Amino acid sequence: MQEKKGMMEMKKKYLFTLTSIILSILALGSIIKLNMIPIKYLIIIILVLGIFLLLGNYLSYRKKRIPKVFGTILLLGLIIGNVLIIYHVGNMNHFIDQSFKEKKQEKIKYYVVALHTNKFKKKDISGDLGYYEKSINVKEGIKVLEKKYEINDLKFDDINNMFNKLDQEEMKFILIEKSSFNILMEVDSNRDENQYDIILEFEITKDLKTETSTEEEKFNIYVGGTDYVGLMDFNAVITVNTTTHKLLLTSIPRDYYVEVHGLDYKNKLSFITEGIDVSSNTIADLFDTKMDYYIKIDADSVIKLINEIGGIEYCSDYEYNGSYSFVENGRRKTGSYWIKKGCQHLNGYQAIAASRTRNSFNGRDRVRQQNMQKIMIAILQKLSSTENINNYEVILGDLSDSYETNISKKIVTKNVKDMLNNGNKWTIETQSVDGEDGQDTVHRFNDITDWVMYPNEETVENASKRIKEVLKEK
């Protein structure tokens, strides 16, 4: 009987040992598959797992009670730890696989708009509905509506004319892309958003024309940041040279008045609503270079990101009252925060207030560009620190619905690994382009003008030259 009991106990020990070994191998395999941990940290992980495994098994087979109990506790802790590693690293692997695969579509938001005085609801959508024929994938929007509502779609080649028909109640509804609606409300002094009700909001997808790049060592990333109404409020190029460990951040004013890629008209950058591919290619045309990748991110996601990494350190050259505005759970939230001169710790809301303000300065958008550059650099520096390695799963998960990109998983993992391994070797250089303020026709409105900035060709040429130099450095 005693012998049988001893055999059972030995089998349990073998099973315990086998479980700890298998889980350690699986945990290590999931970390290696993630491919974000530098070799020096990977060696430390292997050593720690090996020490716990060997010591735990050695002590658990001792005859004395205390070493045996201690060894069992070590193995139990190792098993629990490995299960947690497999779970969290597995989730992160899955998320990265899904989020950084080749992107060929972009989400576009559309509104069905009616006069406020009519008090229409979703259920009332029927009859004549106008749409602007040059809006992004507007035909797809019409198809979405036709599946649920009995409508008679009316095509317009002029947005103002379409709104005039709505104002005169010659039709009850119009379909318009979100950004175009907000632009018109901003620049047309004869209209106010309170005149209208957005009775339906939905998303469609646009097929992108950009080609996924194969560049891994040296590349340009176009970064487009949208504000709470969907306008491209922030435009920048991040030039990356992993060979020299250099980042060049080039900022472009939101009001820069440029030729829109592939189209026969000019617009300011913030008012380009034809899609992220058109904005990216427009910037490529401006600097006579190639945009290998893009990231489209909104203000809400920047707030989340900064909060997730524990805030940032921001040093201001000015003292000013910064304001923020964003949409959370369908409601617009506004506020302000006093930015003091000198260095200070900012959370997400405070950072947005610091970066978006421009009317407080004589240089307006020029100063705003500088402040945004500081915010971006602070975020990059915080992300490259080893203290955030354990938070990447949470950070990326929380931002999953807030950004769109065509950057591949291979590029992400390779550069995260490099930054964790060589964070102190990376240098960040900044530059901006300038121009002259004026007024001109915007967003195909024909008879509506707004403030724009005419590019200073010399600053554009210098910026283009520097981008190409950084890409060529070895």
N, C-alpha and C positions, 0 to 999 in steps of 0.2 A: 504493500500500500504506500509506504514511504517512498519507495523507488518510483512508483507510478506518479506520485505527486511531484517528485523531483524532475521527472521527465516532462511533465506538463509545464512546470515553471521554466525549464530550459527552453521549451518550444516558444513560450511567451517572450522570453528574452531574445531569441533568434528573430521572432516576428517583429519585435520592437526595433532591433538592430537593422533588419532589412528595410523596415518602413522608413527609418531615419536616413538610411543611405539613399533609397530611391527618391525620397522627397528632396534631399539635398541636391541630387543630380538634376531633378526636374526644375528646382528653383534656380540652380546655376544655368541650366539650359535656357530658361525664360529670360534671364538677365543678359545672356550672350545674344539671344535672338533680338532683344530690344536694341542692341548695338548702339547704346548711348553712353555706356560707362567706359571711361578711359582705361587702358591696360593697367596702369598703376593702381587704380581703385579696384579693378577686377581681381588683381593678384591678392589684394588685401581681403576681399570678400572670400576668395578661394581658401586663403590661409585660415580665416576665422571659421568658416564652415568645417574645414578639415580638423582644426584644433578641437572644436566642440564635438565633432563626430568621434574622433579618436579618444579624447579624454572621457566623454560620456560613456562610450562603450567599454573602455578600460575599467572605469570605476564601477559601472553597473555589474560587472562580472566578479568583483571582489567579494570575498566572503564576509568581511566585516560590514556591519549594518550601516554605519554612517557613510563610508565611501560609496556603498551600493545605493543608498537613498539619494546621495548627492549626484551620482552618475545618472540615475533614473530621471532626476529633475532636469539635468542638463539636456538629456535626450528628448524629454518631453517639451522643453522650451525650444529645442532645435526643430522638432516636428511642427510645433505651432508656428514658429517663425517662418519656416519654409512654406507652410500652407498660406500664410499671409503674403509672402513674397510672390508665390505662384499666382495667387488671386489678383493682387494689385498690379504686378508687372504684366500679367496676362491681359487684364483690362486695358492697360496702357498700350500694349502691343496691338490689341484689337482696335482701339480708338485711333491710333496713328495709321493703321492699315486703312481704315475707313476715311479718315480726314485728309490724308495726304496722298491719295491716289489721283490719277490723272483726271482733272476736272474739265468737263466740256460744256458745262451749263452754268448759268448765273440766274439767281432768283430776282425777279422783278415784281414790285408791288403795284397793284392797280386799285383805283377808287371808282366806285359808281357814285356820282355826285348829283344832288338835286337841290332845288331852292329851299332854303330854310323855312320859308313861309308855308310851304306845302306839307311839312311835317310827315313826309313819306318814310316808310320803313322798308325792310328787305322784301317783305311779302308783296309790296306794292309795285315792284319792278315789272313793267310790262309796256308794250307799245313802242313808240319811237325812242331810240337811244343813239345819241351822237358819239362819234369817236374821231380822233385825229389820226389820219392815215399814216403819218410818218412816225408814230410812237413805236417803241420797241415791241416787236411780236404782238402787236395789238390784235391781230386776227386770232391768235391763241386765246386772248382775253375774251373776245366775242364768242368763241366756241365754248368756253367755260360757262358763260352766262346763258347761252342757248340751251344748254343741257338742263337748266333749272327754271328758266323764265321764257315767256313768250315775248320776244322783242323783235323790233324792226330796226336793224342797224342802219344808221345814216352816216356816210363818209364825209369828212371835212378836211380840206387842205390848209385851213387857217384856224388856229386855236381860238383867236379872238372872236372870229365869226361864230364858232361853235358855242362859245360862252354867251354871245349876244342872243343867239336863238334860245338858249336856256333861260336867260334873264327875261326875255320877252314871252316866255312860256309857250313858244312854238313847238317845244318838245319838253318832256318831263325829266329826262335823265341824260347824263353823258358819262362816257367811260374815258378815264384819263390816268396816265401813269403818275404815281405819287409825286415824284420829283418835279415833273412838269407843272402839276397843280400848285405845288408850294412855290415854285419859281414865279408863276404868274401872280400869285397872291402877294409875293414880295415886291415885284417890280411894277405892277399895274396899279397906279394910284386910284383908279376908278373902281377897284374891286377890293372887297374885304372878305376874309375867310368866314366871317360870321354870317355872310349872306347865304352860305351854302352848308348843306349837311352831307357828310360822307356816310352814306347809308349801307355801303358794303365795301369791304377791303379784302383782297385776295391776292395770291401769288401765282405767277406763271414762270416758266423757265425759258431762258434764251440760250440758244446754241452759240458757244463762243468761237471766235475765229482765230484765237491765239493758238500757236503750236507749242506743245510741251518741249522745253529746252532739255538738252543733254549736258549742259554745262555744269560742272561740279566743283571746279577749282576757283574760277573767276566768273562772276556773273552780276547782272543788274536786277534788282527787284523794284518794281513800281509799287509804292504804298499809297493807296487811296483811302482816306478816312472820311466817312460820311457823318453828317450831323444828325440831329434828331428828326429833321424833315427829309432826310435822304439826299441832301446835296453834298457834293464832293468838297468838303470843307478843308481838307488837308491833302496836299500832293507832295510826294517826295520820291527820290530815287536813292536806294541803298546799293552802293557798289561794293561788292565783297571780293576780296582777294585772299583766299585761304593760304596761299603760299607765303605771302608777306604778313599775314594776320592783320590786315588793314580793312577798315570799314570807312567808306566815304559817304556822308549823308548830304544829299543835295536837296534843298527845299525850294519850292516854287510857289509864288503867291497864288492864293485861291482865285484872284480876279485876273490872272494873266490871260490876255486876249490873243488867242492862237487859232491857226487853221485846224479844224477838226479832221482827224484822219479819215480818209475815204469819202469825205463829204465836201460839198462846194460852198461852205460858209464858215465864218469865224464865230467863236464863242469864248466866254471865259471858262476856265477849267471847272469851277464849281458848278456851272450850269450844263455841263456835258452829261446828258442822261441816256446816251445811246448804248451804254454798257461799259463794264470794266475793261473789255478788250479795246474798245475805241479810245477810252481815256489813256490806257497804257501805250497804245500805238501813237497817240497824239504826242505824248511825252517823248517817245522814241524819236519821232520826227523832229521835235524841237531841239533835241541834243544830238541828232544825227548818230544815234547808236541803237543798239538792240536791247529791248526789255526781255530778259530771259524768263522772268517769273513776275507774278503779281500777288499782292495781298490786299483784299478789300475788308476793311474793319470799321465798325461804327463806334461812336462815342461811349455807348453803354458798355461795350466789351473792353474798352480801355479802362474804364472805371473798375470793372470786375478784375481785370488783370493786375492793376496796381494794388488793389486791396488784397488779392490772393498772395502777392509776393511781399506783403507786409509794408506797403508804402514805399516812397522814394525820397531821396534827399535832393532838394531843389534849391539852387542859389540864384537869387534874383538881383538884377542890377537896378531895379526900381521898386518903389513902394506904390501899390495900387490896389484898387478893389476889383477883384476878378469875379466874373459871373459865369454860371453854368446853366445849361438847359438840356434836358434829355427826356426820353420817354421810358417809363417803367410800368409794366403791366397795363399798357394801353393808356397811361395818363402822363401828361407832360409835367415834369418837375423842374422848377427853377430855384435858384438861390445865388448867394454870393459869398465870397470869402476874402478877407483882407490879407493880401500878400505883402509881407514885410521885406525890406531890402536886406540882402544877406541870405544865409543858408537856413533852411528849415525843412522839417519832415512833413510830407503831404500824403494824405490818403487819396483815393481815386477821384472823389468829388472835388477836392481842393486842387488836384493836379489839372483837372479839366478847366476849372475856373482860372488857373494860372496860365494855361496854354491858349485858351480861346479868345481872351480879351485883346482887343486891338484899338478901340476908340479912345482908350485912356492915354495913348501915346501919340506924340507928334509924328513918329514914323509909321504909325498904324500897323499895316500888315507886315512891314519889314521887321518891326520889333516882335510881332506875334510869331513870325517865322523863327526868330532866334529863341524865343521861349519854348516853342514846340520842339525845336532841336534839342534843347536841354532836357525836356521831358523824355524824349525818345532815347537819348543817351543814358539817362538815369535808369530807364526800364531795361535797356540792353545790358547795362552793367550789373543790375540786380539779378537778371535772369542768368547771367554767366557765372554767378557765384555758386559755390558748392552747397550753400545752405538751402537752395531751392530745388535741389535734385529730387528730394523726396516729395515735392509738391507738384511735379510736372503733370502727374495723372489728374490731380484736382484742377490745376490751372487750365490744362487743355480741355478737360471735361466741361468746366464751367463756361468756356468760351466756344464750345462746339457749334452753337447756333448763331454766333456773333461775327464770324469771319468767313471769307471765301478765299481760296488760294489754289494755284496750280503747282505749288512747290511739292516735289515728290518726297516720299518717306525717306528715301536714301539721302537726299540733301539735308533734311531736318535732322536725322539721327547723326549723320557725319559731322555737321556743324555744331550740334549740341555737345557731342563728344569732344570736339576740338576746343570749344570754348571752356568746357569744364577742365580740360587738360592744360590749355594754354591761355587761360583767361587773362593772366597778367601780361601776356605778350601782345595781345590785341590792342591796336590803337584806333581811335575814332577821329576822323577829320570831318569838318563841316564846311559847307559853302552854300551860298544863296544866289539867286539871280534877282535882278532889280528891273525897274521900269518907270514909266511916267503915267500918272493917273489921268483919266479922261472919261468920256462917256461915249457909248456906241451901241449899235443894235445887238441884242442878245437873243439867243435861244429861238431863232427862227420866228420871232414875233413880228418882224418886219417894221412895225411902227412903234415899237417900245424900246427905249434905251435904258441903260443902267450904267453904274460905275464900273469901269474896267481899268486894267493896267496894261499899257502898251509895252511889250518887252524891250529892254535895253539890249541890243544885239551884241554889244561888247561883253556884257556879263554872261550872256548865253553862250557865246563862243568860248569864253574862258572856262566856264563850268563844263562844257562839252569836252574841251581839251583835257581838263583834269580828270574827268571820268575815264577817258581813254588811257591816260597815263597810268592810273591806278590799276586798270585791267591788264596793262602790259608789264607791270613791274614783276620782277622775279626774285 
